Structure formats: structure tokens, C-alpha cells
């Protein structure tokens, strides 16, 4: 679990570095790769980091994580997960059998409408919390666990196949 958290934090570091490429993109890519690899190495994790255009891939002995900044809904989405077409996709990540999509500019009503669509699609609610400025929803269907987390105008939709 600790390694997974460190890898995800490294993913976030890699994602922030991706935006800094600019004119000297190849040199920036190599520097970003080395920074993330060093950060993981300091935590005792042997990793290989590669950036290719709009993707960063982090490979370890536990698995592989691919981060994309192509700003589109993933093609490999299970059929029972409705496409969220509000807000703006900031990034997507495929990691260890799961998918994480980060959004910005999402309204409260948009997230509530999306959760209603999931409920209408027969997702079994596991958690549904709403408070001032935050919504967290978790559900399960056909061995897929899905989480929607909204704070302010930022939202994450994540899912993983956990089996039946």
C-alpha cells in the first residue's frame, strides 16, 4: 500500500512537470524522468519513467501506471459507466487495473446529475456523502468499484475492477 501511495504521489509530480516542457521539450522530459525516478528510488522503489508526447509511464516491479494529458474520456471505459461530458478533463491515468480521470470546472449540479445517472444505471451505492463544497460517492456494479469525488469545482472519477 505504501508503495502505491508513493507511486501515485510520483504520478502527481510527473504530471506537474509535464506542463513545464516548453521549447526545450526533450531536455525537460529527460529531467522530469530523472526527478521522478530519483524520488521513487529515495523511497526504495526501483522504477523506470518514460515520457512520450502526451503520456508518462511509470514502471515498477508491482505494475505500471500511464498518465495522459490528452484531455479525452478513456476509450477503455466499461459500458455501464456513463461518460461525464461536463467540465474539462485535466488528465487521465491508467494504474494497476484502474482508471483515474481528473476534471476542473465542474458544478455541484453537474456532479449530482452524474451520480443520478449512475443510480439510474443500477450502480449499488456504497457511500454517498454531501457537505458544504464536497461530494463523495462510491458504488459497485458487476465487480467494478467506482468513486466520484468533487470539491469546489474539481472532480475525480475513478474505477477499478475488483471482481465479483
C-alpha positions in Angstrom: 0.0 0.0 0.0 2.8 2.4 0.9 4.4 1.8 -2.5 1.1 2.5 -4.3 0.8 5.8 -2.4 4.4 6.8 -3.3 3.8 5.9 -6.9 0.6 8.0 -7.1 2.4 10.9 -5.5 5.2 10.5 -8.0 2.5 10.4 -10.7 1.3 13.8 -9.5 4.8 15.1 -9.5 5.3 13.8 -13.1 2.0 15.4 -14.2 3.1 18.8 -12.8 6.5 18.5 -14.5 4.8 17.6 -17.9 3.3 21.0 -18.1 6.8 22.6 -17.8 8.2 21.2 -21.0 8.1 24.3 -23.3 10.7 25.0 -26.0 13.3 22.6 -24.8 10.8 19.7 -24.5 13.2 16.8 -24.9 15.6 18.0 -22.3 12.7 18.8 -20.0 11.3 15.3 -20.5 14.6 13.7 -19.5 14.9 15.9 -16.4 11.4 15.1 -15.4 12.0 11.4 -15.8 15.2 11.6 -13.7 13.5 13.6 -11.0 10.6 11.2 -10.6 12.9 8.1 -10.8 15.1 9.7 -8.1 12.1 10.5 -5.9 11.0 6.8 -6.1 14.5 5.5 -5.6 14.8 7.5 -2.4 11.7 5.6 -1.2 13.3 2.2 -2.1 11.2 1.8 -5.3 13.0 0.7 -8.4 11.2 2.5 -11.3 11.6 3.4 -14.9 9.9 6.6 -16.0 9.3 7.4 -19.7 7.6 10.4 -21.3 6.4 10.1 -24.8 4.4 13.0 -26.1 1.2 13.3 -24.0 2.0 10.2 -21.9 4.2 9.4 -18.9 4.6 5.8 -18.0 6.0 4.7 -14.6 7.0 1.0 -14.4 7.8 -0.8 -11.2 8.0 -4.4 -10.1 4.4 -4.0 -8.8 3.0 -2.8 -12.1 2.7 0.1 -14.5 1.0 3.5 -14.4 0.3 5.6 -17.5 -0.6 9.2 -17.2 -2.1 11.0 -20.2 -2.8 14.7 -20.7 -4.7 14.2 -24.0 -7.9 15.6 -22.4 -10.3 13.0 -23.6 -12.5 10.3 -22.0 -10.7 7.0 -22.0 -11.6 4.5 -24.8 -11.4 1.5 -22.4 -14.4 2.7 -20.2 -16.7 -0.2 -19.2 -20.1 0.1 -20.8 -22.0 0.7 -17.6 -20.0 3.8 -16.7 -21.7 6.8 -18.3 -19.4 9.4 -20.0 -19.2 12.6 -18.0 -19.2 15.4 -20.6 -19.2 18.5 -18.3 -16.2 20.4 -17.1 -12.8 19.9 -18.6 -10.6 16.8 -18.4 -7.2 17.8 -17.0 -5.6 14.3 -17.0 -6.3 10.6 -17.1 -4.2 7.8 -15.6 -4.3 4.0 -16.0 -2.8 2.4 -13.0 -2.7 -1.2 -11.8 -6.0 -2.1 -13.4 -7.8 1.1 -12.6 -8.5 4.5 -14.3 -8.5 8.0 -12.7 -9.9 11.0 -14.6 -9.3 14.5 -13.2 -11.7 17.3 -14.1 -11.9 21.0 -13.5 -14.7 23.5 -13.9 -17.4 21.1 -12.7 -20.5 22.5 -10.9 -22.3 20.9 -8.0 -25.4 20.3 -10.2 -23.2 18.6 -12.8 -21.9 16.1 -10.2 -25.3 15.5 -8.7 -26.7 14.8 -12.2 -23.8 12.3 -12.9 -24.5 10.5 -9.6 -28.2 10.3 -10.5 -27.2 8.8 -13.9 -25.1 6.1 -12.1 -28.0 5.3 -9.7 -30.4 5.0 -12.7 -27.9 2.7 -14.3 -28.3 0.4 -11.2 -25.0 1.1 -9.5 -25.1 -0.2 -5.9 -24.4 2.7 -3.6 -21.7 2.1 -1.0 -21.1 5.7 0.1 -22.9 9.0 -0.7 -21.8 12.0 1.3 -22.6 15.6 0.6 -21.3 18.5 2.6 -20.6 22.2 2.0 -18.5 22.2 -1.1 -17.8 18.5 -1.3 -19.5 15.4 -2.7 -18.1 11.8 -2.3 -19.9 8.9 -4.0 -18.8 5.3 -4.2 -20.7 2.4 -5.9 -20.2 -1.1 -7.2 -21.6 -2.9 -10.2 -20.5 -6.2 -11.9 -17.2 -6.3 -10.0 -16.3 -2.7 -10.8 -15.9 -0.2 -8.0 -16.4 3.4 -9.0 -15.7 6.6 -7.0 -16.8 10.2 -7.7 -15.2 12.9 -5.6 -16.0 16.6 -6.1 -14.5 19.5 -4.2 -15.3 23.1 -5.2 -15.1 22.8 -9.0 -12.6 19.9 -9.2 -13.7 16.3 -9.6 -12.2 12.9 -9.9 -13.9 9.9 -11.4 -12.0 6.6 -10.7 -12.8 3.0 -11.2 -11.2 -0.4 -10.7 -12.2 -3.9 -11.5 -12.2 -5.6 -8.0 -14.0 -8.8 -9.1 -17.4 -10.1 -8.0 
